[in-house]
């Protein structure tokens, strides 16, 4: 979802935080002191540096953001799946989908 949002440099840089860290991780960073943020960000940068040369390339950064976004998508699908699979049989029948989506209208 964030990939379709227009990038804007604002004082909070929330777009960048979410794209770079993922939505949940970005929220956790909002609660940290500047020193703690810097330390944790340094650890993340070390993880992004795939070839361990001490520098980040555009490609490494792109790959990282793709991984973060993919993780967000998988986590979101897992959550939604639980909400829709009402009888917990690991399948979503049309009736379950209709009930979960439109239940309060029916």
C-alpha positions, 0 to 999 in steps of 0.5 A: 500500500505504501508503494502507491503513496506519493513521496513527500518530505515532511517533518515526520518522514513517516513515509520513509520510516514505513517504507524503510522499516515496515509499518510496525517497526516504524511505530516502534521507532517513534517511541525511541529516544534519538540515541536508541533510534540511531543504534537500532538503525545502525543494526538495520543498515548492517543487515541491509549491506548484503555484501558487507563492504560497509556501504549501501548500494541503491540495489541493496536498499531497493532489495531491503525495501522490497523485503520489508514490504513483502513481509508486511503483505504476508503478515496482513494476508495472515491476519485477514485470513484469520478474520475470513476463515470463520470455521478455521478449516484453512479455507475460505468459502464464499459464504465465509467471505460474504459473512466476513465482508458484508455480514453486518449488511446481510 
